[in-house]
């Protein structure tokens, strides 16, 4: 599962993509990794093991996407190839209205993984 590492910058959504981090089967697929590197020459493309990522990258990715959605932050950015910045997913109302936080003023700048 490829994911993106971003750094603060003057881009839509407040971040500029600096790296693409591949995990699971994508990281073990040399053809895919080569194609990604050719298509995105400005980005560093590295396997997740380079960053000592946890063994559950999909769970981590969904947690980050859930956080972004709940805080009204975009999960896609034009600097990463998207047409526009957009909040991904949605919150489905149950029996009572969901209690959500106020939209964040700024995107997160750091993700710290504690084991």
Backbone as JSON, one array per atom type, in Angstrom:
{
  "sequence": "XXXXXXXXXXXXXXXXXXXXXXXXXXXXXXXXXXXXXXXXXXXXXXXXXXXXXXXXXXXXXXXXXXXXXXXXXXXXXXXXXXXXXXXXXXXXXXXXXXXXXXXXXXXXXXXXXXX",
  "N": [[0.84, -1.17, 0.0], [0.97, 1.98, -1.08], [1.92, 5.02, 0.46], [2.0, 8.47, 1.45], [4.48, 10.75, 2.43], [4.55, 13.87, 3.86], [5.65, 17.3, 3.94], [5.61, 20.45, 5.71], [4.65, 23.34, 3.83], [4.25, 25.86, 1.24], [1.74, 25.08, -0.16], [-1.32, 23.84, -1.55], [-3.49, 22.99, 1.03], [-1.47, 23.14, 2.84], [0.77, 21.48, 2.85], [3.61, 19.96, 1.29], [4.35, 17.34, -0.85], [6.95, 15.11, -0.2], [7.99, 12.57, -0.18], [7.3, 9.2, -1.23], [6.1, 6.44, 0.33], [6.28, 3.05, 0.23], [4.55, 0.06, 1.07], [3.74, -3.27, 2.19], [2.79, -5.46, -0.43], [3.44, -3.73, -2.52], [5.94, -2.62, -1.91], [7.54, -4.82, -2.24], [7.52, -5.3, -4.89], [9.43, -5.02, -7.53], [9.05, -4.05, -10.14], [6.81, -2.34, -9.98], [7.82, -0.47, -8.12], [9.93, 0.63, -9.63], [8.44, 1.77, -11.73], [6.94, 3.67, -10.32], [9.02, 5.34, -9.42], [9.92, 6.28, -11.9], [7.66, 7.66, -12.83], [7.3, 9.6, -10.89], [9.65, 11.4, -10.54], [10.53, 13.51, -8.95], [10.05, 12.85, -6.35], [11.2, 11.1, -3.46], [11.25, 7.67, -3.36], [10.58, 5.06, -1.3], [10.86, 1.93, 0.51], [8.65, 1.0, 3.23], [10.05, -0.11, 5.32], [12.33, 1.36, 5.5], [11.65, 3.46, 7.11], [11.06, 2.26, 9.45], [8.4, 1.44, 9.75], [5.28, 0.45, 11.26], [4.06, -2.97, 11.44], [1.46, -3.03, 10.56], [0.47, -1.4, 8.23], [-1.85, -0.73, 6.77], [-3.81, -0.42, 8.74], [-2.75, 1.76, 10.09], [-2.8, 3.67, 8.03], [-5.6, 3.91, 7.61], [-6.33, 4.9, 10.09], [-5.1, 7.41, 10.06], [-6.42, 8.55, 7.83], [-9.04, 8.54, 8.86], [-8.73, 10.31, 11.01], [-8.07, 12.68, 9.59], [-10.46, 13.04, 8.1], [-12.4, 13.31, 10.18], [-11.56, 15.7, 11.23], [-12.01, 17.47, 9.22], [-10.02, 17.81, 7.3], [-8.12, 17.75, 4.23], [-7.5, 14.7, 2.48], [-6.29, 14.3, 0.16], [-4.04, 15.95, -2.02], [-3.2, 18.53, -4.37], [-0.45, 18.73, -4.81], [0.34, 16.17, -4.59], [-0.57, 14.99, -6.82], [-3.33, 14.93, -7.06], [-6.43, 16.27, -8.39], [-7.6, 18.25, -6.9], [-7.61, 19.49, -3.53], [-9.19, 17.44, -1.17], [-11.54, 16.33, 1.27], [-11.6, 13.07, 2.42], [-13.77, 10.24, 2.43], [-16.52, 9.72, 4.73], [-18.67, 10.5, 7.49], [-20.93, 8.43, 8.91], [-24.15, 8.85, 10.09], [-25.49, 7.59, 13.07], [-27.84, 6.32, 15.42], [-27.95, 8.6, 16.94], [-26.83, 12.0, 16.51], [-23.46, 12.3, 15.3], [-20.64, 13.13, 17.37], [-18.4, 15.39, 16.56], [-15.14, 16.83, 16.26], [-14.21, 20.29, 15.99], [-13.42, 21.62, 12.74], [-9.98, 21.4, 11.89], [-7.55, 24.0, 12.16], [-5.08, 23.88, 10.95], [-3.19, 21.46, 9.06], [-1.9, 18.32, 10.39], [1.54, 18.23, 11.42], [3.29, 16.29, 12.09], [3.64, 12.83, 12.53], [3.8, 10.63, 15.02], [4.86, 7.47, 15.83], [4.32, 5.2, 18.31], [5.44, 2.4, 19.96]],
  "CA": [[0.0, 0.0, 0.0], [1.77, 3.2, -1.09], [1.41, 6.16, 1.21], [2.77, 9.67, 1.14], [5.01, 11.52, 3.54], [4.49, 15.26, 3.45], [6.33, 18.29, 4.77], [4.95, 21.76, 5.61], [5.1, 24.16, 2.7], [3.25, 26.77, 0.68], [0.99, 24.36, -1.17], [-2.72, 23.63, -1.17], [-3.6, 22.12, 2.18], [-0.39, 23.43, 3.76], [1.86, 20.5, 2.81], [4.2, 19.59, 0.01], [4.77, 15.94, -0.8], [8.4, 14.96, -0.34], [8.35, 11.17, -0.34], [6.27, 8.18, -1.35], [6.55, 5.29, 1.09], [5.53, 1.86, -0.19], [4.57, -1.04, 2.03], [3.07, -4.5, 1.77], [3.23, -6.01, -1.7], [4.01, -2.69, -3.38], [7.36, -2.47, -1.61], [8.24, -6.02, -2.69], [7.32, -5.41, -6.33], [10.44, -4.14, -8.14], [8.52, -3.4, -11.35], [5.97, -1.23, -9.52], [8.69, 0.54, -7.52], [10.62, 1.3, -10.72], [7.45, 2.59, -12.43], [6.63, 4.82, -9.47], [10.18, 6.22, -9.47], [9.95, 6.92, -13.23], [6.52, 8.57, -12.95], [7.4, 10.65, -9.88], [11.09, 11.56, -10.31], [10.82, 14.54, -7.94], [9.83, 12.3, -5.01], [11.99, 9.96, -3.02], [10.37, 6.51, -3.23], [11.29, 4.13, -0.42], [10.02, 0.96, 1.22], [8.29, 1.4, 4.59], [11.07, -0.58, 6.26], [13.29, 2.45, 5.64], [11.16, 4.33, 8.18], [10.69, 1.42, 10.59], [6.94, 1.51, 9.87], [4.7, -0.68, 11.97], [3.67, -4.05, 10.54], [0.06, -2.88, 10.17], [0.38, -0.11, 7.54], [-3.23, -0.39, 6.39], [-4.49, 0.09, 9.93], [-2.22, 3.1, 10.33], [-3.32, 4.55, 6.97], [-7.01, 4.18, 7.86], [-6.41, 5.76, 11.27], [-4.76, 8.76, 9.61], [-7.55, 9.04, 7.0], [-10.16, 8.82, 9.77], [-8.41, 11.55, 11.73], [-8.21, 13.79, 8.66], [-11.88, 13.21, 7.8], [-13.09, 13.81, 11.37], [-11.15, 17.07, 11.47], [-12.29, 18.29, 8.05], [-8.78, 18.07, 6.56], [-8.04, 16.98, 2.99], [-6.67, 13.49, 2.41], [-5.62, 14.38, -1.14], [-3.48, 17.28, -2.27], [-2.71, 18.68, -5.73], [1.0, 18.51, -4.87], [0.54, 14.71, -4.66], [-1.14, 14.52, -8.07], [-4.8, 15.02, -7.09], [-6.94, 17.46, -9.09], [-7.88, 19.28, -5.9], [-7.6, 19.01, -2.14], [-10.53, 16.97, -0.82], [-11.73, 15.5, 2.45], [-11.94, 11.72, 1.96], [-14.66, 9.47, 3.28], [-17.63, 10.42, 5.36], [-19.1, 10.01, 8.8], [-22.32, 7.99, 8.82], [-24.92, 9.12, 11.29], [-26.14, 6.44, 13.69], [-29.1, 6.66, 16.08], [-27.86, 9.98, 17.39], [-25.83, 12.71, 15.7], [-22.07, 12.07, 15.75], [-19.95, 14.26, 18.0], [-17.13, 15.58, 15.87], [-14.37, 18.0, 16.65], [-14.25, 21.4, 15.03], [-12.38, 21.46, 11.72], [-8.66, 21.87, 12.31], [-7.07, 25.2, 11.48], [-3.91, 23.51, 10.18], [-2.98, 20.01, 9.0], [-0.84, 17.86, 11.29], [2.9, 18.38, 10.89], [4.12, 15.18, 12.51], [2.98, 11.6, 12.97], [4.73, 9.88, 15.85], [4.41, 6.1, 16.06], [4.86, 4.71, 19.57], [5.15, 0.98, 20.1]],
  "C": [[0.89, 1.24, 0.0], [1.11, 4.26, -0.22], [2.36, 7.31, 0.97], [3.24, 10.32, 2.42], [5.08, 12.96, 3.08], [5.24, 16.15, 4.43], [5.6, 19.62, 4.64], [5.51, 22.57, 4.45], [3.98, 25.06, 2.23], [2.51, 26.1, -0.46], [-0.44, 24.22, -0.69], [-2.79, 22.65, -0.02], [-2.45, 22.29, 3.16], [0.78, 22.47, 3.73], [2.35, 20.32, 1.38], [4.67, 18.15, 0.12], [6.27, 15.88, -1.04], [8.8, 13.52, -0.63], [7.11, 10.31, -0.55], [6.83, 6.95, -0.65], [5.67, 4.11, 0.73], [5.65, 0.77, 0.86], [3.82, -2.22, 1.44], [3.65, -4.98, 0.44], [3.86, -4.99, -2.62], [5.51, -2.56, -3.17], [8.18, -3.66, -2.11], [8.13, -6.24, -4.2], [8.3, -4.48, -7.05], [9.94, -3.43, -9.4], [7.68, -2.19, -10.95], [6.84, -0.12, -8.93], [9.45, 1.32, -8.59], [9.67, 2.24, -11.46], [7.1, 3.84, -11.63], [7.78, 5.82, -9.53], [10.26, 6.95, -10.81], [8.83, 7.95, -13.37], [6.63, 9.77, -12.02], [8.88, 10.92, -9.56], [11.43, 12.59, -9.24], [10.68, 14.01, -6.51], [10.83, 11.2, -4.71], [10.99, 8.83, -2.81], [11.13, 5.45, -2.45], [10.34, 3.11, 0.19], [9.78, 1.41, 2.66], [9.32, 0.96, 5.62], [12.15, 0.47, 6.47], [12.93, 3.33, 6.84], [10.75, 3.55, 9.41], [9.19, 1.52, 10.86], [6.41, 0.29, 10.62], [4.25, -1.75, 10.98], [2.23, -3.94, 10.05], [-0.14, -1.57, 9.41], [-1.03, 0.25, 7.12], [-4.0, 0.18, 7.56], [-4.03, 1.51, 10.22], [-2.77, 4.08, 9.29], [-4.79, 4.89, 7.21], [-7.19, 5.05, 9.1], [-6.11, 7.21, 10.89], [-5.89, 9.34, 8.77], [-8.76, 9.37, 7.86], [-9.94, 10.11, 10.54], [-8.62, 12.76, 10.82], [-9.68, 14.08, 8.35], [-12.63, 13.83, 8.97], [-12.75, 15.27, 11.65], [-11.33, 17.98, 10.26], [-11.07, 18.64, 7.22], [-8.71, 17.22, 5.29], [-7.11, 15.78, 3.12], [-5.99, 13.38, 1.06], [-5.14, 15.81, -1.34], [-3.02, 17.36, -3.73], [-1.2, 18.42, -5.85], [1.33, 17.02, -4.92], [-0.11, 14.12, -5.91], [-2.65, 14.57, -8.15], [-5.22, 16.28, -7.84], [-7.21, 18.6, -8.13], [-7.76, 18.65, -4.51], [-9.03, 18.6, -1.79], [-10.5, 16.15, 0.46], [-12.21, 14.14, 1.95], [-12.88, 11.05, 2.95], [-15.77, 10.31, 3.85], [-17.95, 9.79, 6.7], [-20.58, 9.69, 8.7], [-23.02, 8.2, 10.15], [-25.57, 7.83, 11.78], [-27.48, 6.86, 14.28], [-29.11, 8.09, 16.59], [-26.78, 10.69, 16.57], [-24.41, 12.43, 16.21], [-21.51, 13.33, 16.39], [-18.57, 14.36, 17.35], [-16.43, 16.81, 16.41], [-14.58, 19.1, 15.62], [-13.19, 21.15, 13.96], [-11.07, 22.07, 12.2], [-8.25, 23.09, 11.51], [-5.89, 24.89, 10.57], [-3.8, 21.99, 10.12], [-1.9, 19.59, 10.0], [0.53, 17.99, 10.62], [3.75, 17.15, 11.18], [3.23, 14.01, 12.9], [4.02, 10.8, 13.74], [4.13, 8.51, 16.14], [5.11, 5.57, 17.3], [4.47, 3.25, 19.7], [5.18, 0.57, 21.55]]
}
